[in-house]
Amino acid sequence: MSEHKPVGSHEEGVEVPYEQLEEETLQNLIKEFVTRDGNDWGNVDGGLENKIAQVMQQLHNRQANVVFDLQSQTANIVTCR
């Protein structure tokens, strides 16, 4: 059985296991994510390194995922539903 998507449907993205990314790539992705405008970190102490560690822990605990958007050819970190 094959799946057909309606014409004009939007591909939401493909989950990429963070463990399969090179360490430097993962660190750069997380750093870009935590320094992005519009992120609300509340009262997080410890600065950039603490934020990076928190995101890494969320990835490890499966509370967040790395998703690659095929249409825009970009990667992002998203929280799990």
MOGISUL-V9108 format. One line per field, one symbol per residue. phi: phi as a letter, one per 40 degrees, with the letter a starting at -180 (. if undefined). Layout:
phi = ???
//
This chain:
phi = .bcbccdgcbccibcbddccccdccccccccccccccgcbbgbccggdcccccccccccccgcabcbbccccfbbabbccc
//
